[in-house]
Amino acid sequence: MTESNYAPEVDSASPLGLQILEELRVLLLECQLVVISLADEVDLNFEDCLGGLTAVRELVAQASGAASLMSQNAALDSSWSTGPSRPKAIYARHTAAVNAGASRLTPNTSLIGTVEARLERLPHSDLSQNYSGSRPGCTGFVAKTGKRCTNTAIYLGAGSFAQHCYSHCTPGERQRYRDHQDRQNQALEDSWLEREELLRLVGRNIIDDWVQNRGQQPPWLIELAEQ
């Protein structure tokens, strides 16, 4: 496939183009969920397949975002190539225009974008720091200087802190800290397992839908096979 040698006079994206890019993102995620579930049917390691699909999904999402910016007539710096800009170049050109004084725009939100963001979010990612707010200081003293320790006290979960940092904490405080870590690690593992099970279930539903609705080969596939 060759690229155009001429840059467009105006960088634009049609409503149909935006719609197709969104649909492509949905289909790629659909394929990835199917591959996750396919491991139940085929004894193969699909890590390379999943990695490839993830990479393509990221590229298409970037293209979708760039097209969204163009559809909003986002300010763009002059093109740095003779042909149409790549998606990442659209972002860079918009950033350059913003740095020159233009208003910054962001890609429009979409349902597939929301779903992708939620899937990428780590469950219970804030393991031992699931507390917001000021943290008390350690009440211990540095042995060499005799001065008050400047470290924060260790967090024990449920909004409570020990009296000391890890270096100065008592055996009881240290055990409570370890117990909290164990609970948080178990919660993280459980969350990952729950999410993986959800993805496998969704993938299985997609597979069932494919099998049920694919009574015959699509016409375009037959047409290409007969060429």
Z-matrix of the N, CA and C atoms (Angstrom, degrees):
N
C 1 1.459
C 2 1.515 1 108.61
N 3 1.306 2 117.29 1 132.96
C 4 1.453 3 122.09 2 -179.21
C 5 1.512 4 110.27 3 -106.81
N 6 1.319 5 115.38 4 154.15
C 7 1.443 6 121.00 5 178.36
C 8 1.517 7 110.04 6 -98.19
N 9 1.316 8 115.84 7 155.56
C 10 1.456 9 120.50 8 176.62
C 11 1.518 10 109.45 9 -65.50
N 12 1.343 11 116.51 10 142.27
C 13 1.452 12 121.02 11 178.97
C 14 1.523 13 112.20 12 -88.79
N 15 1.304 14 116.42 13 -0.54
C 16 1.458 15 119.97 14 -175.55
C 17 1.528 16 110.10 15 -122.13
N 18 1.317 17 115.11 16 131.12
C 19 1.460 18 119.69 17 176.88
C 20 1.523 19 109.12 18 -75.81
N 21 1.329 20 118.41 19 141.02
C 22 1.461 21 120.61 20 178.90
C 23 1.519 22 110.43 21 -66.50
N 24 1.335 23 116.16 22 149.18
C 25 1.459 24 119.65 23 178.21
C 26 1.525 25 110.78 24 -64.34
N 27 1.324 26 116.37 25 -37.99
C 28 1.461 27 122.08 26 177.49
C 29 1.525 28 108.65 27 -130.61
N 30 1.329 29 116.72 28 126.01
C 31 1.465 30 120.04 29 177.87
C 32 1.520 31 108.45 30 -75.18
N 33 1.318 32 116.61 31 116.61
C 34 1.458 33 120.27 32 -175.49
C 35 1.518 34 110.71 33 -139.53
N 36 1.319 35 115.08 34 164.64
C 37 1.470 36 122.48 35 176.19
C 38 1.517 37 107.57 36 -144.07
N 39 1.319 38 116.61 37 126.50
C 40 1.458 39 120.71 38 -178.01
C 41 1.523 40 110.89 39 -77.66
N 42 1.340 41 117.68 40 157.80
C 43 1.471 42 120.43 41 175.37
C 44 1.522 43 111.82 42 -56.45
N 45 1.331 44 117.18 43 -37.67
C 46 1.463 45 119.53 44 178.05
C 47 1.516 46 110.95 45 -64.67
N 48 1.337 47 116.44 46 -41.49
C 49 1.458 48 119.47 47 178.47
C 50 1.515 49 112.08 48 -60.51
N 51 1.332 50 116.26 49 -42.79
C 52 1.460 51 120.47 50 177.44
C 53 1.520 52 111.34 51 -62.45
N 54 1.325 53 116.26 52 -42.14
C 55 1.463 54 120.96 53 -179.40
C 56 1.519 55 111.11 54 -63.80
N 57 1.341 56 116.71 55 -41.96
C 58 1.458 57 120.07 56 -178.86
C 59 1.521 58 110.92 57 -68.42
N 60 1.312 59 117.51 58 -38.47
C 61 1.463 60 119.71 59 177.54
C 62 1.528 61 110.91 60 -62.92
N 63 1.333 62 116.90 61 -40.39
C 64 1.461 63 120.14 62 177.24
C 65 1.523 64 110.65 63 -64.07
N 66 1.325 65 116.28 64 -42.40
C 67 1.465 66 120.52 65 178.90
C 68 1.524 67 110.84 66 -64.36
N 69 1.327 68 116.67 67 -37.73
C 70 1.454 69 120.63 68 178.31
C 71 1.519 70 110.75 69 -63.81
N 72 1.324 71 116.90 70 -38.61
C 73 1.465 72 120.19 71 177.03
C 74 1.520 73 110.88 72 -63.57
N 75 1.320 74 116.94 73 -40.10
C 76 1.466 75 121.00 74 178.17
C 77 1.524 76 110.01 75 -63.56
N 78 1.336 77 117.06 76 -45.46
C 79 1.461 78 120.88 77 -177.55
C 80 1.528 79 111.52 78 -65.90
N 81 1.322 80 117.15 79 -38.01
C 82 1.461 81 119.83 80 179.17
C 83 1.528 82 111.16 81 -67.24
N 84 1.331 83 116.81 82 -41.11
C 85 1.462 84 119.23 83 175.71
C 86 1.520 85 109.98 84 -64.07
N 87 1.324 86 116.17 85 -38.76
C 88 1.456 87 121.07 86 177.33
C 89 1.529 88 109.89 87 -58.81
N 90 1.329 89 117.03 88 -45.20
C 91 1.466 90 120.97 89 179.15
C 92 1.525 91 111.18 90 -62.59
N 93 1.322 92 116.87 91 -40.06
C 94 1.453 93 119.85 92 -179.04
C 95 1.530 94 111.07 93 -66.25
N 96 1.314 95 116.84 94 -40.73
C 97 1.462 96 119.96 95 177.79
C 98 1.522 97 111.21 96 -65.31
N 99 1.328 98 116.60 97 -35.28
C 100 1.466 99 120.19 98 177.55
C 101 1.525 100 110.05 99 -65.27
N 102 1.333 101 117.61 100 -43.36
C 103 1.462 102 120.89 101 -179.82
C 104 1.531 103 110.35 102 -62.85
N 105 1.337 104 116.91 103 -38.69
C 106 1.466 105 119.72 104 176.83
C 107 1.522 106 110.56 105 -58.78
N 108 1.338 107 116.36 106 -42.52
C 109 1.460 108 120.71 107 -178.50
C 110 1.519 109 112.04 108 -78.73
N 111 1.326 110 116.64 109 -22.86
C 112 1.460 111 120.87 110 -177.01
C 113 1.521 112 112.48 111 -64.16
N 114 1.338 113 116.36 112 -23.58
C 115 1.458 114 120.11 113 178.92
C 116 1.525 115 111.84 114 -61.38
N 117 1.336 116 117.44 115 -21.00
C 118 1.463 117 120.71 116 177.13
C 119 1.531 118 111.63 117 -75.12
N 120 1.339 119 116.04 118 -18.41
C 121 1.460 120 121.17 119 -176.54
C 122 1.529 121 113.23 120 -107.30
N 123 1.313 122 116.63 121 -25.80
C 124 1.467 123 121.55 122 -176.03
C 125 1.523 124 108.90 123 -130.09
N 126 1.323 125 116.73 124 125.17
C 127 1.463 126 120.94 125 -178.05
C 128 1.524 127 110.75 126 -81.42
N 129 1.319 128 115.34 127 71.56
C 130 1.455 129 121.92 128 177.12
C 131 1.518 130 109.12 129 -134.44
N 132 1.316 131 114.79 130 154.30
C 133 1.464 132 120.72 131 173.72
C 134 1.526 133 107.90 132 -86.87
N 135 1.319 134 116.34 133 114.76
C 136 1.462 135 121.43 134 -175.33
C 137 1.532 136 113.03 135 -100.24
N 138 1.344 137 116.53 136 18.08
C 139 1.460 138 119.21 137 -177.09
C 140 1.525 139 112.15 138 -58.90
N 141 1.351 140 117.42 139 -40.77
C 142 1.463 141 119.76 140 179.84
C 143 1.525 142 110.78 141 -65.78
N 144 1.322 143 116.42 142 -39.42
C 145 1.473 144 120.22 143 178.04
C 146 1.521 145 110.35 144 -62.97
N 147 1.327 146 115.74 145 -45.42
C 148 1.459 147 119.50 146 -179.07
C 149 1.525 148 110.93 147 -65.25
N 150 1.342 149 116.32 148 -38.61
C 151 1.455 150 119.56 149 178.50
C 152 1.520 151 111.87 150 -64.43
N 153 1.350 152 115.91 151 -40.78
C 154 1.460 153 119.79 152 178.00
C 155 1.520 154 112.22 153 -65.20
N 156 1.326 155 116.12 154 -42.15
C 157 1.464 156 119.82 155 178.80
C 158 1.528 157 111.07 156 -65.14
N 159 1.327 158 116.39 157 -39.00
C 160 1.457 159 119.81 158 178.22
C 161 1.521 160 110.74 159 -62.06
N 162 1.336 161 116.57 160 -42.68
C 163 1.461 162 120.53 161 179.95
C 164 1.527 163 110.94 162 -63.33
N 165 1.332 164 116.88 163 -43.30
C 166 1.466 165 120.22 164 179.55
C 167 1.518 166 110.56 165 -66.17
N 168 1.327 167 116.94 166 -40.70
C 169 1.466 168 120.11 167 178.30
C 170 1.520 169 110.90 168 -59.50
N 171 1.329 170 117.09 169 -41.71
C 172 1.462 171 120.21 170 179.89
C 173 1.524 172 110.73 171 -64.39
N 174 1.335 173 117.13 172 -40.40
C 175 1.465 174 120.45 173 179.71
C 176 1.525 175 111.25 174 -65.70
N 177 1.335 176 116.77 175 -41.87
C 178 1.463 177 120.36 176 -179.53
C 179 1.524 178 110.25 177 -69.41
N 180 1.328 179 117.50 178 -37.18
C 181 1.459 180 120.64 179 177.14
C 182 1.527 181 110.15 180 -63.55
N 183 1.326 182 116.45 181 -38.40
C 184 1.461 183 120.29 182 177.40
C 185 1.526 184 110.34 183 -65.85
N 186 1.330 185 116.49 184 -40.97
C 187 1.464 186 120.30 185 177.39
C 188 1.522 187 110.76 186 -64.27
N 189 1.325 188 116.60 187 -40.05
C 190 1.458 189 121.01 188 178.92
C 191 1.522 190 110.81 189 -62.85
N 192 1.331 191 116.99 190 -42.88
C 193 1.450 192 120.61 191 178.68
C 194 1.520 193 112.14 192 -65.09
N 195 1.335 194 116.17 193 -41.41
C 196 1.463 195 120.03 194 178.86
C 197 1.525 196 110.54 195 -64.20
N 198 1.328 197 116.30 196 -41.83
C 199 1.461 198 119.84 197 178.00
C 200 1.519 199 111.28 198 -63.34
N 201 1.332 200 116.33 199 -36.53
C 202 1.454 201 120.09 200 178.06
C 203 1.525 202 110.80 201 -63.54
N 204 1.332 203 116.50 202 -41.26
C 205 1.465 204 119.83 203 177.44
C 206 1.524 205 110.68 204 -61.71
N 207 1.322 206 116.53 205 -43.53
C 208 1.466 207 119.65 206 -179.62
C 209 1.521 208 111.28 207 -65.45
N 210 1.334 209 116.60 208 -36.68
C 211 1.466 210 119.73 209 -179.76
C 212 1.523 211 111.69 210 -67.47
N 213 1.346 212 116.06 211 -23.76
C 214 1.467 213 121.00 212 178.23
C 215 1.533 214 111.87 213 -90.14
N 216 1.342 215 115.26 214 5.32
C 217 1.467 216 120.51 215 -177.66
C 218 1.525 217 111.67 216 58.22
N 219 1.319 218 114.98 217 40.90
C 220 1.459 219 119.72 218 178.20
C 221 1.518 220 109.74 219 -62.14
N 222 1.312 221 116.56 220 142.26
C 223 1.461 222 120.98 221 178.47
C 224 1.523 223 109.64 222 -64.00
N 225 1.327 224 116.21 223 133.37
C 226 1.459 225 121.90 224 -178.95
C 227 1.514 226 109.57 225 -130.23
N 228 1.320 227 115.23 226 137.77
C 229 1.457 228 119.52 227 173.25
C 230 1.525 229 108.77 228 -68.50
N 231 1.311 230 116.76 229 165.09
C 232 1.469 231 120.62 230 -179.59
C 233 1.519 232 110.30 231 -56.18
N 234 1.325 233 115.28 232 144.79
C 235 1.454 234 120.43 233 -179.33
C 236 1.520 235 110.18 234 -64.94
N 237 1.316 236 115.57 235 142.72
C 238 1.457 237 121.23 236 -178.72
C 239 1.526 238 111.95 237 -99.73
N 240 1.336 239 117.24 238 9.03
C 241 1.457 240 121.17 239 179.66
C 242 1.511 241 109.29 240 -137.48
N 243 1.332 242 115.68 241 169.22
C 244 1.456 243 120.27 242 -179.68
C 245 1.517 244 112.46 243 -86.52
N 246 1.332 245 117.46 244 -16.44
C 247 1.459 246 121.24 245 179.72
C 248 1.515 247 111.38 246 -109.80
N 249 1.339 248 117.54 247 -175.04
C 250 1.466 249 120.82 248 176.16
C 251 1.525 250 111.21 249 -57.18
N 252 1.294 251 116.69 250 143.28
C 253 1.467 252 121.76 251 -178.09
C 254 1.526 253 111.27 252 -71.11
N 255 1.314 254 115.55 253 146.20
C 256 1.454 255 120.01 254 170.52
C 257 1.535 256 108.60 255 -72.64
N 258 1.337 257 117.58 256 158.36
C 259 1.469 258 119.54 257 -178.94
C 260 1.521 259 113.96 258 -52.94
N 261 1.337 260 116.68 259 -46.17
C 262 1.469 261 118.37 260 -177.86
C 263 1.526 262 110.99 261 -65.90
N 264 1.337 263 116.96 262 -26.95
C 265 1.459 264 119.47 263 177.67
C 266 1.523 265 111.04 264 -70.70
N 267 1.332 266 117.11 265 -32.81
C 268 1.470 267 120.10 266 176.83
C 269 1.526 268 109.75 267 -61.43
N 270 1.322 269 116.64 268 -43.79
C 271 1.465 270 119.95 269 177.54
C 272 1.529 271 110.43 270 -61.83
N 273 1.335 272 116.16 271 -44.23
C 274 1.458 273 119.88 272 -178.90
C 275 1.529 274 111.08 273 -65.21
N 276 1.319 275 116.78 274 -40.64
C 277 1.462 276 120.13 275 179.36
C 278 1.520 277 111.24 276 -66.11
N 279 1.350 278 116.12 277 -36.72
C 280 1.466 279 119.25 278 177.65
C 281 1.527 280 110.29 279 -67.73
N 282 1.331 281 117.11 280 -41.15
C 283 1.461 282 120.54 281 177.87
C 284 1.519 283 110.57 282 -61.27
N 285 1.332 284 116.62 283 -41.10
C 286 1.462 285 120.47 284 178.70
C 287 1.531 286 110.69 285 -63.19
N 288 1.335 287 116.27 286 -39.74
C 289 1.466 288 119.88 287 178.45
C 290 1.523 289 111.00 288 -67.07
N 291 1.339 290 116.55 289 -38.85
C 292 1.472 291 120.48 290 178.11
C 293 1.529 292 110.02 291 -64.07
N 294 1.330 293 116.57 292 -41.22
C 295 1.460 294 120.30 293 178.59
C 296 1.528 295 111.80 294 -63.55
N 297 1.336 296 114.43 295 -23.81
C 298 1.466 297 119.34 296 178.82
C 299 1.524 298 112.10 297 -88.81
N 300 1.342 299 117.11 298 -0.26
C 301 1.454 300 120.23 299 175.91
C 302 1.508 301 116.57 300 119.37
N 303 1.331 302 118.19 301 -3.56
C 304 1.465 303 120.59 302 -179.51
C 305 1.522 304 110.83 303 -75.94
N 306 1.312 305 116.17 304 162.12
C 307 1.465 306 121.58 305 177.62
C 308 1.521 307 110.26 306 -77.11
N 309 1.325 308 116.03 307 137.95
C 310 1.465 309 120.08 308 179.05
C 311 1.526 310 110.26 309 -83.08
N 312 1.325 311 115.29 310 133.30
C 313 1.455 312 121.60 311 174.80
C 314 1.519 313 108.90 312 -117.78
N 315 1.321 314 115.98 313 157.92
C 316 1.461 315 121.34 314 176.69
C 317 1.517 316 109.02 315 -123.34
N 318 1.331 317 117.69 316 153.08
C 319 1.468 318 119.89 317 177.24
C 320 1.520 319 110.95 318 -57.60
N 321 1.320 320 116.27 319 144.77
C 322 1.461 321 120.57 320 177.82
C 323 1.525 322 110.18 321 -63.81
N 324 1.317 323 115.99 322 146.36
C 325 1.457 324 120.08 323 177.80
C 326 1.522 325 110.22 324 -74.75
N 327 1.312 326 115.36 325 155.62
C 328 1.461 327 121.06 326 179.38
C 329 1.518 328 108.91 327 -147.92
N 330 1.319 329 116.29 328 162.72
C 331 1.460 330 120.96 329 -179.48
C 332 1.524 331 110.70 330 -62.70
N 333 1.339 332 117.45 331 -44.20
C 334 1.463 333 119.55 332 -178.91
C 335 1.523 334 110.31 333 -66.01
N 336 1.337 335 117.42 334 -35.54
C 337 1.454 336 119.77 335 177.11
C 338 1.511 337 112.15 336 -64.29
N 339 1.321 338 116.66 337 -39.97
C 340 1.466 339 121.23 338 177.86
C 341 1.523 340 110.85 339 -64.02
N 342 1.330 341 116.41 340 -43.61
C 343 1.464 342 120.70 341 179.70
C 344 1.526 343 110.62 342 -63.87
N 345 1.334 344 116.85 343 -45.18
C 346 1.461 345 120.42 344 -179.93
C 347 1.525 346 111.21 345 -61.22
N 348 1.329 347 116.70 346 -41.40
C 349 1.466 348 120.08 347 179.74
C 350 1.528 349 111.08 348 -63.50
N 351 1.321 350 116.59 349 -39.08
C 352 1.461 351 119.82 350 179.72
C 353 1.521 352 111.35 351 -68.66
N 354 1.320 353 116.89 352 -36.86
C 355 1.457 354 120.25 353 179.81
C 356 1.524 355 111.33 354 -69.58
N 357 1.321 356 117.26 355 -30.41
C 358 1.454 357 121.16 356 -178.93
C 359 1.522 358 111.97 357 -81.69
N 360 1.322 359 117.50 358 -16.98
C 361 1.461 360 120.89 359 -177.71
C 362 1.521 361 109.30 360 -73.18
N 363 1.317 362 116.26 361 128.34
C 364 1.460 363 120.24 362 -179.57
C 365 1.521 364 110.45 363 -71.39
N 366 1.318 365 117.64 364 129.65
C 367 1.469 366 119.00 365 177.03
C 368 1.515 367 111.37 366 -71.74
N 369 1.319 368 115.57 367 133.84
C 370 1.458 369 120.79 368 178.95
C 371 1.534 370 111.21 369 49.52
N 372 1.322 371 116.51 370 43.88
C 373 1.463 372 119.65 371 -175.17
C 374 1.528 373 112.06 372 -67.70
N 375 1.344 374 117.34 373 -23.69
C 376 1.456 375 120.44 374 -178.66
C 377 1.521 376 108.86 375 -88.79
N 378 1.295 377 116.14 376 77.82
C 379 1.460 378 120.89 377 -169.38
C 380 1.522 379 114.56 378 -60.42
N 381 1.321 380 116.56 379 -73.86
C 382 1.460 381 119.47 380 -173.58
C 383 1.514 382 112.01 381 -95.66
N 384 1.334 383 117.65 382 1.80
C 385 1.455 384 120.64 383 -176.56
C 386 1.531 385 111.41 384 -117.98
N 387 1.327 386 116.84 385 31.35
C 388 1.465 387 119.55 386 -177.47
C 389 1.530 388 110.78 387 -76.67
N 390 1.311 389 113.81 388 56.64
C 391 1.467 390 121.25 389 179.38
C 392 1.521 391 107.07 390 -149.80
N 393 1.317 392 116.52 391 132.26
C 394 1.460 393 120.68 392 176.73
C 395 1.516 394 108.91 393 -116.17
N 396 1.304 395 116.29 394 142.43
C 397 1.451 396 120.77 395 -177.76
C 398 1.516 397 111.09 396 128.36
N 399 1.297 398 116.04 397 178.39
C 400 1.461 399 120.45 398 -179.95
C 401 1.525 400 110.27 399 -67.92
N 402 1.307 401 114.89 400 147.82
C 403 1.461 402 120.56 401 -178.23
C 404 1.531 403 109.66 402 -116.48
N 405 1.308 404 116.88 403 136.36
C 406 1.470 405 119.31 404 -179.48
C 407 1.521 406 111.32 405 -69.12
N 408 1.329 407 115.02 406 153.72
C 409 1.451 408 119.89 407 177.59
C 410 1.514 409 111.69 408 -86.99
N 411 1.308 410 114.26 409 162.37
C 412 1.462 411 120.30 410 177.58
C 413 1.534 412 109.36 411 -69.35
N 414 1.325 413 115.98 412 138.81
C 415 1.472 414 120.47 413 -179.97
C 416 1.530 415 111.82 414 -92.94
N 417 1.331 416 116.90 415 3.11
C 418 1.457 417 120.66 416 -179.97
C 419 1.518 418 112.16 417 -80.41
N 420 1.334 419 114.94 418 173.81
C 421 1.461 420 121.28 419 -179.91
C 422 1.527 421 109.47 420 -123.93
N 423 1.333 422 115.00 421 146.88
C 424 1.461 423 120.70 422 177.89
C 425 1.522 424 108.33 423 -75.59
N 426 1.319 425 116.36 424 125.75
C 427 1.463 426 121.19 425 -173.29
C 428 1.528 427 112.35 426 -61.19
N 429 1.319 428 118.33 427 -40.61
C 430 1.464 429 120.60 428 -174.07
C 431 1.524 430 112.85 429 -73.72
N 432 1.340 431 116.01 430 -32.84
C 433 1.471 432 119.14 431 -175.22
C 434 1.522 433 113.45 432 -107.69
N 435 1.315 434 116.80 433 -20.70
C 436 1.451 435 120.46 434 -176.61
C 437 1.509 436 113.42 435 76.28
N 438 1.313 437 117.23 436 5.61
C 439 1.459 438 120.96 437 -179.55
C 440 1.525 439 110.91 438 -88.88
N 441 1.332 440 116.23 439 159.04
C 442 1.457 441 121.91 440 179.86
C 443 1.527 442 109.35 441 -64.89
N 444 1.301 443 116.31 442 137.24
C 445 1.468 444 122.03 443 177.99
C 446 1.532 445 109.06 444 -64.88
N 447 1.321 446 116.00 445 139.07
C 448 1.474 447 121.05 446 -178.16
C 449 1.530 448 112.49 447 -97.69
N 450 1.308 449 118.93 448 0.15
C 451 1.463 450 121.34 449 179.38
C 452 1.530 451 110.70 450 -75.71
N 453 1.309 452 116.51 451 159.25
C 454 1.459 453 120.73 452 174.79
C 455 1.522 454 109.67 453 -82.83
N 456 1.315 455 115.08 454 153.75
C 457 1.460 456 120.41 455 178.10
C 458 1.523 457 110.09 456 -70.64
N 459 1.323 458 116.00 457 151.44
C 460 1.467 459 120.10 458 -178.72
C 461 1.533 460 109.71 459 -74.16
N 462 1.319 461 114.37 460 147.86
C 463 1.461 462 121.01 461 -178.29
C 464 1.518 463 109.08 462 -91.09
N 465 1.329 464 116.05 463 134.33
C 466 1.459 465 121.09 464 -175.52
C 467 1.520 466 113.67 465 -109.89
N 468 1.335 467 116.41 466 3.92
C 469 1.455 468 119.96 467 -179.85
C 470 1.514 469 112.31 468 93.09
N 471 1.331 470 115.57 469 160.72
C 472 1.468 471 122.09 470 177.92
C 473 1.523 472 112.10 471 57.34
N 474 1.342 473 117.18 472 30.67
C 475 1.455 474 121.12 473 176.58
C 476 1.515 475 115.65 474 77.88
N 477 1.330 476 117.39 475 9.36
C 478 1.464 477 119.71 476 -177.50
C 479 1.528 478 111.01 477 -110.61
N 480 1.331 479 115.24 478 150.54
C 481 1.460 480 122.29 479 -179.86
C 482 1.523 481 109.66 480 -123.98
N 483 1.311 482 114.58 481 155.59
C 484 1.458 483 119.88 482 171.92
C 485 1.528 484 108.63 483 -77.32
N 486 1.306 485 116.27 484 175.23
C 487 1.459 486 120.70 485 177.29
C 488 1.530 487 111.64 486 -83.51
N 489 1.325 488 115.55 487 -13.45
C 490 1.454 489 119.15 488 -171.97
C 491 1.531 490 111.83 489 -133.11
N 492 1.329 491 115.46 490 165.02
C 493 1.456 492 121.06 491 169.43
C 494 1.528 493 108.09 492 -75.82
N 495 1.340 494 116.87 493 178.11
C 496 1.461 495 118.92 494 -175.96
C 497 1.528 496 111.35 495 -64.08
N 498 1.335 497 117.12 496 -36.26
C 499 1.466 498 120.09 497 -177.84
C 500 1.519 499 112.48 498 -67.43
N 501 1.331 500 117.14 499 -32.86
C 502 1.462 501 120.85 500 -175.99
C 503 1.531 502 114.13 501 -104.19
N 504 1.324 503 116.69 502 -1.03
C 505 1.466 504 118.13 503 -173.37
C 506 1.527 505 111.92 504 -70.14
N 507 1.311 506 114.94 505 155.96
C 508 1.462 507 121.86 506 179.48
C 509 1.533 508 108.83 507 -78.30
N 510 1.323 509 117.63 508 163.11
C 511 1.461 510 119.47 509 176.93
C 512 1.524 511 112.71 510 -55.40
N 513 1.327 512 116.84 511 -37.79
C 514 1.460 513 119.88 512 178.73
C 515 1.516 514 112.17 513 -65.97
N 516 1.357 515 116.68 514 -43.08
C 517 1.461 516 120.48 515 178.13
C 518 1.525 517 110.87 516 -64.04
N 519 1.326 518 115.44 517 -40.71
C 520 1.466 519 119.29 518 -179.24
C 521 1.524 520 110.96 519 -64.69
N 522 1.311 521 117.40 520 -37.02
C 523 1.458 522 120.30 521 178.80
C 524 1.527 523 110.59 522 -68.65
N 525 1.333 524 117.22 523 -41.08
C 526 1.466 525 120.26 524 177.29
C 527 1.523 526 110.72 525 -63.35
N 528 1.329 527 116.25 526 -36.98
C 529 1.462 528 120.39 527 177.67
C 530 1.527 529 110.19 528 -64.22
N 531 1.331 530 117.25 529 -44.01
C 532 1.468 531 121.37 530 179.45
C 533 1.529 532 110.65 531 -65.22
N 534 1.335 533 116.07 532 -38.98
C 535 1.462 534 119.28 533 178.22
C 536 1.530 535 110.29 534 -62.19
N 537 1.334 536 115.54 535 -41.46
C 538 1.465 537 119.20 536 178.25
C 539 1.522 538 110.40 537 -63.19
N 540 1.328 539 117.18 538 -43.71
C 541 1.458 540 120.72 539 178.19
C 542 1.529 541 111.05 540 -59.48
N 543 1.330 542 115.69 541 -42.43
C 544 1.469 543 119.23 542 179.76
C 545 1.527 544 110.87 543 -62.92
N 546 1.331 545 117.53 544 -41.29
C 547 1.461 546 120.72 545 179.03
C 548 1.516 547 111.16 546 -64.24
N 549 1.336 548 116.18 547 -41.88
C 550 1.454 549 120.01 548 -179.45
C 551 1.525 550 111.44 549 -67.81
N 552 1.329 551 116.66 550 -40.71
C 553 1.467 552 120.01 551 178.02
C 554 1.528 553 111.00 552 -63.87
N 555 1.326 554 116.13 553 -39.06
C 556 1.454 555 119.63 554 178.31
C 557 1.524 556 110.57 555 -67.31
N 558 1.339 557 116.55 556 -38.69
C 559 1.468 558 119.96 557 177.75
C 560 1.514 559 111.02 558 -63.51
N 561 1.339 560 116.46 559 -38.93
C 562 1.459 561 120.13 560 178.20
C 563 1.522 562 110.65 561 -64.62
N 564 1.327 563 116.23 562 -45.90
C 565 1.469 564 119.92 563 179.94
C 566 1.526 565 110.75 564 -62.46
N 567 1.318 566 116.94 565 -42.01
C 568 1.465 567 120.17 566 178.91
C 569 1.524 568 111.01 567 -63.24
N 570 1.331 569 116.52 568 -39.22
C 571 1.463 570 119.98 569 -179.95
C 572 1.523 571 110.99 570 -65.54
N 573 1.328 572 116.43 571 -42.21
C 574 1.467 573 119.55 572 177.79
C 575 1.527 574 110.62 573 -62.43
N 576 1.320 575 116.85 574 -42.99
C 577 1.460 576 120.28 575 -179.80
C 578 1.527 577 111.09 576 -64.38
N 579 1.336 578 116.04 577 -40.27
C 580 1.467 579 119.92 578 178.51
C 581 1.520 580 110.91 579 -64.28
N 582 1.330 581 116.82 580 -41.27
C 583 1.459 582 119.48 581 179.99
C 584 1.523 583 111.48 582 -68.22
N 585 1.335 584 116.46 583 -41.91
C 586 1.459 585 119.47 584 178.29
C 587 1.525 586 110.96 585 -61.87
N 588 1.317 587 116.28 586 -38.95
C 589 1.464 588 119.83 587 178.48
C 590 1.522 589 110.51 588 -66.09
N 591 1.332 590 116.98 589 -39.35
C 592 1.468 591 120.66 590 177.16
C 593 1.527 592 110.55 591 -62.81
N 594 1.333 593 117.41 592 -44.86
C 595 1.461 594 120.55 593 -179.88
C 596 1.522 595 111.16 594 -64.00
N 597 1.329 596 116.99 595 -39.59
C 598 1.465 597 119.64 596 177.85
C 599 1.526 598 110.99 597 -65.15
N 600 1.336 599 116.63 598 -38.95
C 601 1.459 600 120.57 599 179.31
C 602 1.520 601 110.76 600 -65.01
N 603 1.333 602 116.77 601 -44.70
C 604 1.462 603 120.13 602 178.12
C 605 1.522 604 109.94 603 -63.55
N 606 1.333 605 116.55 604 -42.62
C 607 1.464 606 119.85 605 177.80
C 608 1.511 607 112.27 606 -60.70
N 609 1.321 608 116.94 607 -39.95
C 610 1.467 609 120.92 608 177.63
C 611 1.512 610 110.80 609 -64.08
N 612 1.319 611 117.62 610 -40.10
C 613 1.465 612 120.43 611 177.55
C 614 1.529 613 111.54 612 -63.43
N 615 1.328 614 116.00 613 -37.94
C 616 1.466 615 119.65 614 177.67
C 617 1.519 616 110.27 615 -66.00
N 618 1.327 617 116.84 616 -42.68
C 619 1.469 618 120.70 617 178.36
C 620 1.522 619 110.14 618 -59.86
N 621 1.321 620 116.77 619 -46.53
C 622 1.467 621 120.37 620 179.26
C 623 1.520 622 110.92 621 -60.43
N 624 1.330 623 116.04 622 -38.76
C 625 1.459 624 120.48 623 178.97
C 626 1.520 625 110.74 624 -66.77
N 627 1.340 626 116.87 625 -40.37
C 628 1.461 627 120.50 626 177.90
C 629 1.528 628 110.26 627 -61.50
N 630 1.320 629 115.96 628 -48.47
C 631 1.470 630 120.23 629 -177.23
C 632 1.526 631 110.40 630 -63.34
N 633 1.315 632 117.18 631 -40.47
C 634 1.462 633 120.85 632 -177.23
C 635 1.523 634 112.34 633 -69.17
N 636 1.316 635 116.81 634 -37.51
C 637 1.460 636 120.42 635 -173.77
C 638 1.527 637 114.24 636 -97.31
N 639 1.307 638 117.72 637 -7.05
C 640 1.447 639 120.57 638 -179.74
C 641 1.533 640 108.43 639 -98.33
N 642 1.337 641 115.54 640 76.67
C 643 1.460 642 119.70 641 179.20
C 644 1.510 643 112.78 642 -75.84
N 645 1.313 644 116.41 643 -29.35
C 646 1.460 645 121.41 644 178.76
C 647 1.517 646 109.05 645 -148.57
N 648 1.315 647 115.01 646 166.37
C 649 1.451 648 119.10 647 -179.19
C 650 1.526 649 110.56 648 -66.41
N 651 1.323 650 118.55 649 145.91
C 652 1.466 651 120.53 650 178.89
C 653 1.524 652 110.42 651 -64.41
N 654 1.321 653 117.47 652 146.15
C 655 1.472 654 121.24 653 -177.78
C 656 1.518 655 113.40 654 -56.23
N 657 1.345 656 117.44 655 -37.51
C 658 1.465 657 118.51 656 -177.15
C 659 1.525 658 111.54 657 -65.55
N 660 1.348 659 117.09 658 -32.72
C 661 1.453 660 120.55 659 179.35
C 662 1.529 661 110.45 660 -68.88
N 663 1.331 662 116.30 661 -41.61
C 664 1.470 663 120.90 662 177.82
C 665 1.519 664 110.20 663 -64.73
N 666 1.336 665 115.56 664 -40.89
C 667 1.462 666 119.83 665 -178.96
C 668 1.529 667 110.66 666 -62.77
N 669 1.317 668 116.83 667 -43.89
C 670 1.456 669 119.84 668 179.62
C 671 1.521 670 112.13 669 -67.67
N 672 1.343 671 116.26 670 -35.02
C 673 1.458 672 120.14 671 179.56
C 674 1.526 673 111.71 672 -67.59
N 675 1.310 674 115.93 673 -27.60
C 676 1.466 675 119.85 674 -177.20
C 677 1.520 676 113.22 675 -89.52
N 678 1.312 677 116.93 676 -2.43
C 679 1.470 678 119.40 677 179.93
C 680 1.524 679 110.72 678 -71.11
